[in-house]
Amino acid sequence: MSIGRFPAFMFTNDPEAPRREVVEIGLEDLPTDGVLIEVEWSSVNYKDGLATSPKGKVARISPLIPGVDLAGTVVDAGGSRFAVGQKVIAHAYDIGVAHHGGYARYARIPSEWVLELPAGLTTRDAMVIGTGGFTSAESVMALLDRGLRPSDGPVLVTGATGGVGSMAITMLAALGFDVVASSGKKEAEDYLRSLGASRVIDRAELSAEDPKPLGAMTFAGAVDCVGGVTLANVLKRLNYGAAVAASGLTGGANLATTVMPFILRGVALLGIDSVQLPMAQRVEVWRRLATDLKPAGIDKIGHEIGLNQLDAVLTAILKGEVTGRYVVSPTVV
């Protein structure tokens, strides 16, 4: 196969002068084993911001091609079960952290980390959804499996303007739920309502320390993308027997709470992980994302950017300044 030099966005974690830059590389700069994929789209996730920040403590190799997810076409199956020309998705595991990821024209990924693009999605659709939307679907499915139904009452989504939050709103609203969005961005209210939120509350209602072990029962369920004090306050406000699906820690990794919500109201804290989820379950989540959990109007969602715009967006996502989903075309420099 004759493939010349191609562009890649590279992070070098030099203690003296860390760099994020677009460079030209060749196939010899990628891992030697795996499925060679021509990347059509990747996306920007909070983890990508952490992986390209010296303070993020996420990247485990340097230099690193970030991008924790990607979708594209197989150009060399590398002896795997995949066929040349097949559309595929790869995300999670060590991609974009300890293994070169999606911010390049080509990526070589271990075959056991790759899955076939399900019917009903384009590669762009898959990256509008991306790791954020995948985590949203996991969260929604966990709540549904717990028995949550639209008739139970309002469902809260925290960190609502982020990738996980915005997709969760869309999915829950399409299923008929009354969705309450929590956000610190007053200017985003119209956007959140357009996704399906019936009400938007200021995140300050949930982010302040509250010494009381319990609050008024308000929500039939919740998708929490924040963690920290916010998650502790959400637990206090869940209805009897309700659950919160938690996947984020932008508000902190510590959880200062009591056992009261669990033993007096029977609430459940459901941990959501998208990194090490077994492949069989991963395939099922993507099947749902291509069918009943497919976001409405997905072809119109997503800000498209090229590699040269990544630096600014990665900086913004760590500051909480990103609204919605950013999809990355590695063919656009």
C-alpha positions as CSV (number, residue, x, y, z in Angstrom):
1,M,0.0,0.0,0.0
2,S,1.4,3.4,-1.0
3,I,0.3,6.1,1.4
4,G,2.4,9.2,1.6
5,R,2.7,11.7,4.4
6,F,-0.5,12.9,6.0
7,P,-1.5,15.4,8.7
8,A,-2.0,14.6,12.3
9,F,-2.6,16.7,15.4
10,M,0.1,15.9,17.9
11,F,0.5,16.6,21.7
12,T,4.0,16.5,23.1
13,N,4.1,16.6,26.9
14,D,7.5,18.3,27.2
15,P,7.8,19.6,30.8
16,E,9.6,22.7,29.6
17,A,7.4,23.5,26.6
18,P,4.3,21.3,26.0
19,R,3.1,21.5,22.4
20,R,-0.1,20.9,20.6
21,E,0.5,21.2,16.8
22,V,-0.4,19.8,13.4
23,V,2.4,17.8,11.9
24,E,3.1,15.6,8.9
25,I,3.6,11.9,9.6
26,G,3.8,8.6,7.8
27,L,2.4,5.1,8.4
28,E,5.8,4.3,10.0
29,D,4.8,6.7,12.9
30,L,1.7,4.6,13.7
31,P,1.7,1.4,15.7
32,T,2.8,-1.6,13.6
33,D,-0.1,-4.0,14.3
34,G,-3.9,-3.7,13.9
35,V,-6.5,-2.5,11.5
36,L,-5.5,0.5,9.4
37,I,-8.4,2.9,9.1
38,E,-8.8,6.0,7.0
39,V,-10.3,8.3,9.5
40,E,-13.3,10.3,8.2
41,W,-14.4,11.8,11.5
42,S,-13.4,12.1,15.1
43,S,-14.9,14.3,17.8
44,V,-13.9,16.4,20.8
45,N,-14.6,15.1,24.3
46,Y,-13.6,16.3,27.7
47,K,-11.2,13.5,28.0
48,D,-9.4,14.7,24.8
49,G,-8.9,18.1,26.6
50,L,-7.4,16.3,29.6
51,A,-5.2,14.1,27.3
52,T,-3.7,17.3,25.7
53,S,-3.1,19.2,29.0
54,P,0.1,18.7,31.1
55,K,-2.2,19.0,34.1
56,G,-4.7,16.5,32.8
57,K,-2.6,13.4,33.8
58,V,-4.4,11.3,31.2
59,A,-1.9,10.9,28.3
60,R,0.4,8.0,29.0
61,I,2.7,8.4,25.9
62,S,4.4,11.4,24.4
63,P,4.2,12.4,21.7
64,L,0.6,11.4,21.3
65,I,-2.0,11.7,18.6
66,P,-5.1,12.4,20.7
67,G,-8.7,11.6,19.8
68,V,-10.4,9.0,21.9
69,D,-12.9,8.0,19.1
70,L,-12.9,7.7,15.4
71,A,-15.0,6.4,12.5
72,G,-13.9,5.6,9.0
73,T,-13.0,3.0,6.4
74,V,-10.8,0.0,6.6
75,V,-7.9,0.2,4.2
76,D,-5.8,-2.7,5.6
77,A,-7.5,-5.3,7.7
78,G,-4.2,-6.5,9.1
79,G,-5.4,-10.2,9.2
80,S,-8.5,-9.4,11.2
81,R,-12.1,-10.3,10.6
82,F,-12.8,-6.9,8.9
83,A,-12.8,-6.3,5.2
84,V,-11.2,-3.6,3.2
85,G,-13.8,-0.9,2.5
86,Q,-15.8,-1.7,5.6
87,K,-17.1,1.2,7.7
88,V,-16.0,0.9,11.3
89,I,-16.0,2.7,14.7
90,A,-13.3,2.6,17.3
91,H,-13.4,4.3,20.7
92,A,-12.4,3.9,24.4
93,Y,-9.8,1.4,25.6
94,D,-6.4,3.1,25.3
95,I,-7.2,5.1,22.1
96,G,-6.1,8.7,22.3
97,V,-4.5,8.1,25.7
98,A,-1.8,5.4,25.5
99,H,-2.4,4.6,21.8
100,H,-2.5,7.0,18.9
101,G,-6.0,8.1,18.2
102,G,-8.4,9.8,15.8
103,Y,-6.9,13.2,15.1
104,A,-5.0,12.0,12.0
105,R,-5.9,11.0,8.5
106,Y,-5.0,7.4,9.3
107,A,-5.1,5.3,12.5
108,R,-4.0,1.8,13.2
109,I,-6.1,0.2,15.9
110,P,-6.1,-3.3,17.5
111,S,-8.9,-5.3,15.9
112,E,-10.5,-6.2,19.2
113,W,-11.1,-2.4,19.8
114,V,-12.9,-2.0,16.5
115,L,-16.6,-2.6,15.7
116,E,-18.7,-2.4,12.5
117,L,-20.6,0.8,11.9
118,P,-24.3,-0.2,12.5
119,A,-26.8,0.2,9.7
120,G,-28.7,3.5,10.2
121,L,-25.6,5.6,11.0
122,T,-23.1,7.4,8.8
123,T,-19.5,7.8,10.0
124,R,-20.3,11.5,10.7
125,D,-23.4,10.5,12.7
126,A,-21.3,8.1,14.8
127,M,-18.9,10.9,15.7
128,V,-21.6,13.5,16.4
129,I,-22.7,10.8,18.9
130,G,-19.1,9.9,19.8
131,T,-17.9,8.9,23.2
132,G,-20.1,11.5,24.8
133,G,-23.3,10.2,23.1
134,F,-22.3,6.7,23.8
135,T,-22.0,7.5,27.5
136,S,-25.4,9.2,27.3
137,A,-26.9,6.0,25.8
138,E,-25.3,3.9,28.5
139,S,-26.8,6.2,31.1
140,V,-30.3,6.2,29.6
141,M,-30.2,2.4,29.2
142,A,-29.2,1.9,32.8
143,L,-32.1,4.1,34.0
144,L,-34.5,2.2,31.7
145,D,-33.2,-1.1,32.9
146,R,-33.8,0.1,36.5
147,G,-37.5,0.6,35.6
148,L,-37.7,4.3,34.9
149,R,-40.7,5.3,32.9
150,P,-41.9,8.7,31.6
151,S,-44.9,8.6,33.9
152,D,-42.6,8.5,36.9
153,G,-41.9,12.2,36.8
154,P,-39.1,14.7,35.7
155,V,-35.6,13.4,34.9
156,L,-32.7,15.7,35.7
157,V,-29.6,16.1,33.4
158,T,-26.6,18.0,34.9
159,G,-23.8,19.5,32.8
160,A,-26.5,19.8,30.2
161,T,-24.6,21.7,27.5
162,G,-21.7,19.2,27.3
163,G,-21.5,16.3,25.0
164,V,-23.0,13.7,27.4
165,G,-25.6,16.1,28.8
166,S,-26.9,17.4,25.5
167,M,-27.2,13.9,24.0
168,A,-28.9,12.6,27.1
169,I,-31.5,15.4,26.8
170,T,-32.2,14.5,23.2
171,M,-32.6,10.8,23.9
172,L,-34.8,11.2,27.0
173,A,-37.0,13.7,25.4
174,A,-37.5,11.5,22.3
175,L,-38.6,8.7,24.7
176,G,-41.3,10.9,26.2
177,F,-39.6,12.0,29.4
178,D,-40.0,15.4,31.1
179,V,-36.4,16.6,31.1
180,V,-35.0,19.2,33.4
181,A,-31.6,20.6,32.3
182,S,-29.1,22.0,34.8
183,S,-26.6,24.5,33.3
184,G,-24.5,27.5,34.3
185,K,-24.9,29.0,30.9
186,K,-27.9,31.3,30.8
187,E,-27.4,32.0,27.1
188,A,-27.8,28.3,26.4
189,E,-31.5,28.0,27.5
190,D,-32.9,28.2,24.0
191,Y,-30.4,25.6,22.8
192,L,-31.3,23.2,25.7
193,R,-35.0,23.7,25.0
194,S,-34.4,22.9,21.3
195,L,-32.9,19.6,22.4
196,G,-36.1,18.7,24.3
197,A,-35.6,20.1,27.9
198,S,-38.9,21.3,29.3
199,R,-37.2,23.4,32.0
200,V,-33.7,24.8,32.6
201,I,-32.4,25.4,36.1
202,D,-29.2,27.2,37.1
203,R,-26.5,24.8,38.2
204,A,-26.0,26.9,41.3
205,E,-29.2,25.2,42.7
206,L,-27.2,22.0,42.9
207,S,-23.5,23.1,43.2
208,A,-23.6,24.8,46.6
209,E,-22.7,22.8,49.7
210,D,-25.8,21.6,51.6
211,P,-25.4,20.2,55.1
212,K,-28.8,18.6,55.2
213,P,-28.7,14.8,54.5
214,L,-31.9,14.9,52.5
215,G,-33.8,17.4,50.4
216,A,-37.3,17.5,48.9
217,M,-38.0,14.5,46.5
218,T,-38.0,16.2,43.1
219,F,-36.6,13.9,40.4
220,A,-37.6,10.5,39.2
221,G,-34.1,9.9,37.9
222,A,-31.0,11.7,36.8
223,V,-28.1,11.6,34.4
224,D,-25.1,13.3,36.1
225,C,-22.1,14.5,34.1
226,V,-20.6,16.6,36.9
227,G,-19.9,14.6,40.1
228,G,-18.7,16.2,43.3
229,V,-21.1,18.4,45.3
230,T,-23.6,18.4,42.4
231,L,-23.9,14.6,42.5
232,A,-24.3,14.6,46.3
233,N,-27.1,17.1,46.0
234,V,-28.8,15.1,43.2
235,L,-28.8,12.0,45.5
236,K,-30.6,14.0,48.2
237,R,-33.4,15.1,45.8
238,L,-34.3,11.8,44.1
239,N,-37.7,10.3,44.5
240,Y,-38.1,7.1,46.6
241,G,-36.5,4.2,44.6
242,A,-35.0,6.4,41.9
243,A,-31.5,6.3,40.5
244,V,-28.8,8.5,39.1
245,A,-26.5,7.4,36.3
246,A,-23.1,9.0,37.0
247,S,-20.3,9.4,34.5
248,G,-18.6,12.7,35.0
249,L,-16.2,14.4,37.4
250,T,-15.9,18.0,36.1
251,G,-17.2,19.1,39.5
252,G,-14.6,17.0,41.4
253,A,-13.9,13.3,42.1
254,N,-14.9,13.4,45.7
255,L,-18.4,12.6,46.9
256,A,-19.3,14.0,50.3
257,T,-22.7,12.5,51.2
258,T,-24.4,10.3,53.8
259,V,-26.0,6.9,53.6
260,M,-29.4,8.5,54.1
261,P,-30.6,8.7,50.5
262,F,-29.7,5.0,50.1
263,I,-31.2,3.6,53.3
264,L,-34.2,5.9,53.8
265,R,-35.2,6.4,50.2
266,G,-33.8,3.3,48.5
267,V,-32.0,5.3,45.8
268,A,-29.3,3.9,43.6
269,L,-26.0,5.3,42.3
270,L,-25.3,3.7,38.9
271,G,-21.7,4.0,37.7
272,I,-21.3,4.5,33.9
273,D,-18.0,3.5,32.2
274,S,-17.4,3.6,28.5
275,V,-13.7,2.7,28.5
276,Q,-13.6,-0.9,29.5
277,L,-17.1,-1.9,28.6
278,P,-17.0,-5.5,27.1
279,M,-17.4,-5.5,23.3
280,A,-20.7,-7.4,23.2
281,Q,-22.3,-4.7,25.4
282,R,-20.6,-2.0,23.3
283,V,-22.1,-3.4,20.1
284,E,-25.5,-3.4,21.7
285,V,-25.3,0.2,22.8
286,W,-24.3,1.2,19.2
287,R,-27.3,-0.8,17.9
288,R,-29.6,1.2,20.2
289,L,-27.9,4.4,19.0
290,A,-28.7,3.5,15.5
291,T,-32.4,2.7,16.3
292,D,-34.5,3.9,19.2
293,L,-31.9,6.0,20.9
294,K,-30.7,7.7,17.7
295,P,-30.7,11.5,18.3
296,A,-33.3,13.4,16.3
297,G,-32.0,15.5,13.5
298,I,-28.5,14.1,13.9
299,D,-27.4,15.2,10.5
300,K,-27.9,18.9,11.6
301,I,-26.1,18.5,14.9
302,G,-22.4,19.1,15.4
303,H,-19.9,21.9,14.7
304,E,-17.5,20.8,12.1
305,I,-13.8,21.7,12.5
306,G,-10.4,20.8,11.0
307,L,-7.2,19.9,12.7
308,N,-6.0,23.5,12.9
309,Q,-9.0,24.5,15.0
310,L,-8.5,21.7,17.6
311,D,-6.2,23.6,19.8
312,A,-8.7,26.3,20.5
313,V,-11.6,23.9,21.1
314,L,-9.6,21.6,23.4
315,T,-8.7,24.7,25.5
316,A,-12.3,25.8,25.6
317,I,-13.7,22.4,26.6
318,L,-11.5,22.3,29.7
319,K,-12.8,25.7,30.6
320,G,-16.4,24.6,30.3
321,E,-17.0,26.9,27.3
322,V,-18.1,24.3,24.8
323,T,-21.8,23.9,23.9
324,G,-22.9,20.8,22.0
325,R,-20.7,18.5,19.9
326,Y,-17.6,19.2,17.8
327,V,-16.8,16.8,15.0
328,V,-13.3,16.7,13.5
329,S,-12.4,16.1,9.9
330,P,-8.7,15.1,9.7
331,T,-8.8,15.8,6.0
332,V,-9.3,19.5,6.8
333,V,-6.2,21.2,8.1
